[in-house]
Amino acid sequence: MGRLLLTQSQVTVILSTAVILAFTILLFLSGYVVQQRTVTSLQIAIKPRIPQKPPGLQVQEARKNVEHPEIPASRIFGRKGKIAYTNLDAAQQASQDVDWKRLAHVQIARSHHDVCSAIMVLADLHRLKSPARRVLLFPREWAFEKETKKRDEWRDPYLDASRRLMRMAARRYGVELRPMSAISQTTAETDVYSLVSAFALSDLERVMSIEPPGLLLDATPLDAVLAFTESVPFAMLQDSREGDGVHSQDLMLLRPDIELHGQLLVRLGSQAGFNDSALPSAFPDPLRLASTLPSSEDDNTTRTTLIRSIGGLHEADRHFNQTAFLEDVSYLRFSDPKLPGPEYDVPWADKVAARPKNKDADWVWTKMYGQFAQRRTEVCGLDLETWRRD
């Protein structure tokens, strides 16, 4: 048999083809690896963040037969009532076992002015990947008023803007829009809308409401309290220190119940001037949620605060720590006694006069007001409103 002789050009072609084929295979494999890593990263980024049980709540449940640490008396209720603890019969139950489709964060828009601030809270929950549902309650009349009316008919000038914002919230942040009826049916100017309407959300097991306006810095503590707190009809935040700007109605935890909803409508609907600050009075034994939780079981000195008020910066002393103020808090509420609200563009002279005296507190105060204005533009596409002194 004769040998097959290859010319130099044929050898060159074969070698070139082999090199090209090898590099093509390597390029394909490297691209495949990069693609899989990218897909995995996207899945991790999109997947809701599932909170773990708060260590403090685990410790409280484990010590059922032991006297609990004393919590300071409430400004409103004194030492009346009891603390709502987490119900953890199975101490090792994984948080993935929680049916998050039955839990929700609820915001209420009683007027057009409230819409943006409520949506900002829900948008922050979406940004921080809260696994719970997000619900916005709004007056039923907004849903049924005609888009266009005759020229001689009165029309709400702000209705279109509110509808636009709510549709955007539903599309972009997965917000569920739920119409609510007034708890007292009078004239349009005096109709009262209340969180009582949340008791009618029968498709949910538990809902949490935090008072706007504010900025959500860490959703994990709130999600953990929502998911793992003992199931009770009504619980609220513990308010225990004068001057901190935090109140019981800043955080409310409800268990929807149609029968209870009807009873509350009958009882509270007839009260003149009713607002949600009076809602706790409808329950004989107020259940209070401790405003701070231990961050670890081993170190009880490190604590996470559920809600902090920016108004507390006016009381800052020389030991104030600006880093700790923002790092160990879940929600920063803008209840400032010296300004009308973060959504208003206050004249410069008034803003300077309202700044905290402590320089570190002033830095945090200025930063957070600026951050709120930026988030308002990003979420709602709105500038600050003009404020006029009455």
N, C-alpha and C positions, 0 to 999 in steps of 0.2 A: 504494500500500500504506500502510495506516495505521500509525502508530508505536505501540509497546507502552509504555504509560505505567505506571510503578510508583508505588505509593503510598509514603509515607514509612515506614509500618510494614513493607512488603515489603522495602524497601531495608535497613532495620534488621535484619530476619531474615536476609537474604542475607549481609550483612556479618558478623553474629554467627556464622552457620554457617561462613563462610570462616575467621574467626579461630579458632573452636573446632577446625575441621579442621586448620588449620596447627599449632596447639599440640598436637593429638593426634599428628600425624605427628612433630613434634619430640620429644615425650615418648617415643614408640615408638622412635625412632632412638637417643635418649640411653639408654633402657633396654637396647636391644640392645647398644650399645657397652659399657655397664657389665657386662652379662651375659658378653660375650665376654672382657672383661678378667678377670672373676672366674673363669671357666672356665680361662683360661690360667694364672692364679695357682695354682689348685687343681692343675692338671696338673703345674706346676713343683714344688709342695709335695709331691705324692704320688710323683713320679718319683724313683727311687733316685739317689743321688749317685754319679757315676762318678769315681773318683779318677784323677788323672794320674800318670804315672810319677814316682817320687821323683827330683829332680835329681841327688842324690848317686849313685843307682844308675845313672842314664844316664851320668854322668861316668865311673864305674868301668868300665862296659862299653865306653865309647869308648876307654879307655886299656888295652885288653887287653895290648898289647905294651909297656906302660910299668909300671914297678914301682909297686905300690899303696902308699899311705901306710901306715906301720906302725901297727898297732892294738895297744894294750897287752895283755900276757899275761893269760890267764884265771886266776882264783884256783884253779879246779879242774883245768884241763887245761894250764896253762902256755902254751907256744907250740905245743903239739901240735895237729894238724889244720889246717884252712884256713877262710877266710872264704867264705860263700856269696854270690855276686854275682848280679845280675839277668842273665837271658839275653835280650838285645835284638839279635837278628840284623838285624831291620828297625828301625832306630833311630827312624823316624818313625811306627811302628805306633800307631794310635789306641787309647786304652784301651777304646773302645766295641767293639773287636774281641774282647775277652776274653769267654769263655763263663763268665759269673758263676754259671750254674747248676751248674757243675762245681767250684766253690770254696765253702768253708764255714768259718764260725767254729764251733768245737765247745767245749762245756762238758760237764763230767762231774760227776754227783751220786753220790758214793759212799755217802752216807748222807742221812737226812732233813735233817740239819743243813745240808748243802751246797746244798739245792734252791734256796732263796731267793737266795743269793749268786750262784749260776750263772745263774738267770733274770734277775737284775738286769743282768748283763753283756750278755746277749742282748737285753734290753729297751733298753739304751742303744744297742746296734748298730741296732736298729729305729728308735729315736728320731733317731739321726744319719744315717739313710737309707743304711746300708751295703748295697751291691747283692749281696753274697754271701749264701748260705744260712745259716741259723742252726739248729744241731743240739744237742740235749740228750741225752746218754747217761745212762741210769739202770739200776739192777739189774733184771734180767729178772723176778725174783720179784715185784716190785711190780706188774707187768702181769698176772700170772696168779693172784695170790692172790685168793680170792673176796671180793666186796664185803661179804658177811655170812657169819658163821660161827655155829655153834651156841654156846650160852651157855658150855658147858664147854670150848670150844676156845680156845687162846691166840690173841690177835689183836694185831698191831702197832698201838699206839695212835696213831702218827704217820702211818700210811699214807694215811688219808683226806685229811689236810691236804696231803700231798705230791702226791697225785693231783689234788686241786683246783687247786693251784698250777700243775702241769704242763698241765692242760687249759686253764687261763686263759692260760698262755704260748703255747700252740698257737693259741688263738683270737685273742688280742689282738696278739701280737707275731710271728706266723707262724713259731713255733719248731717244728721237726720233732723228734718224740719217738722215740728209738731205744733199745730195750732192749739191754743188754749182759750177757754172762756173766762170771762171776768167772774170773780167769786162773789161780787156784788153787782147786780144789774141795775144801773141807774142811767144817767146820761153819759154820752161819749166822753165828756170832759172829766167825769169823776169815777169811771169804771176802775175797779181795783183788780190788778193781776198779781197773783201770788205763787210762791213755790208750792202751795197746797196742790196746784194742778199736777205736780209730779207724782202725787199719790195715785193718780189715775193711770199711770203708765204700767198697765198690768202685764205687759210682756217682759218686764224687767223684775229682777229679784231685789236689786238695791241700786240706789242712785246717790251720787254725791254732787253737791253744789258748793262752789267757792265764789265768794263775792268779788265781782269786778269793780273798778278796773285794776289790773295788776299784770305782773309778768311771771310766768312759770319758769323756774330755773331748774327744777328736778321733779319729774313726774313720778318717780319710783315710790317715794313715801306715800303720796296720795293714793296711788294705785294699790299699794299694799294695804293701807287702811280700808279702802273700798272693798277689797277682796276678802280680807281676813278678819275684820272686826266682827264681833258677835252680832248675829242677826237680831236687830231690835227695830221697832217701828220708827223710832226717831232718836238720833244722837247729834250732838253739836260739839263745837270746840270749847275747851275749857278756857275761860278768861280769868286770869288770876293776878294780874299786875297792873296797877294804875300807870298811865302814861305811856304804855307800849303801843297804843293804837289798835290793838287786836281785840275783837269782840266775838261773842258766841256765834252770832249769825254769819261770821266770815266763812265758816265751814259747817255744812249741815249734811247729815247722812240719813237717808230716808229708805223705808221699805214700802214700796207701792202696795196699796190695798184699796180696792174699789169701795168696800164698805166704810172704811175709815175716811176715805176721800169724801163720801157723802155726808158723814157726820161732821167733818171739819167745815164743809160748805155751809151747813145749817148753823153751826156754832159761831164761826168766824165771819160769815158773810154779812151778818147783821150788825157787826161792830163798826161804828163810825171811825174813819181814819185808820183802819187796820193796815199794818204792813208786816213784813216777814220778821221783823225784830220781835214781834209779839207772838210768833208761832210757837216758841217753846212753852208758853203759858198754857197751851192746849193739852200738854202732857203732864200728868200728875207727878211722875218721877223723872225729872230731866236726866238724861244720860249724857255724860260728858266725855269727850276724847282728850286725852292729855296732849297738850300743844307741842311737847317735845318727846322724842323717842330715843332710847339708847342706840347708837350706831353699831355696837357689837356686844355680844354677851359677856366677853371678858373685860371690856373696858367700859364701865358704866359712866365714866366722866365725859366721853365723847357722845354728843347728842345731836340729833337732827331736828330742827324746828319745822313744823308743818307750815305755819304762816307767820310772816313778820310784816310789820307795817313800816312804810317809809317815814311815817310821822314820828316813829321812835328815834330817828336820827337827831331830832331836836333836843333829845334828852341825853345825847352821848357825852360821856365824861372823858377825862384824859387817858383812860385805859381802853378806849374804843379801838377795836381791831377791824379795819375795813375789809381785810381778806376773809376773816371768819364770818363777818356779817353776811357775805354773799355766798360762801361755800357751804354752810351747814343749814341752808333753808330751802324749802321746796317751792313756796309761793310768796312773792313780794307784793303786798297790796298797797295801792296808792291812796291811803287815807291820811291826808296831810291837813292838819288844822290851819295851816297858813296859806294854802292855795286851794282854788275851787276844784281842781282836778287835773290830771296829766294830759287830758285831751284838749285843754285850752291854751291858747297862746297869750300868756299873761304879759303885760307891759314889763319892760326890763327893770324898771325901778322897783316894782312890786316883787319881782322874782328875786332880786338882790336882797331885799328886806326879808324875804322868807327863807333865805338860806341858813342852814345850821351854823352855829357859832364854832363848833369844833371843825378844824380844817380837814381832818380825815373823813369825818362824817359829811362835810360839805362836798368832798370829792366824790363819795359814793352817791350822794343825793343828786348832784349834777349829772353824773354818768347815767344813772338809772332813768332820770327824766328824759335825757337825750335818747336813751335806748328805747324808751316807750314811744317817743315820737317817730323814731325810725321804723319800729315794728308796725306802728299804725299805718304808715305809708306803704310798707311792704305787704301787709295783709289786706288792708281795706282800700288802699289807694287814696287815702284822705290826708290832707294837711291838718294841722291843729286848728281848732275852732277859735274864732275871735271872741275874746272875753271882754265884756263891758261891765264896769262897776255899777251896781244899781244905785 
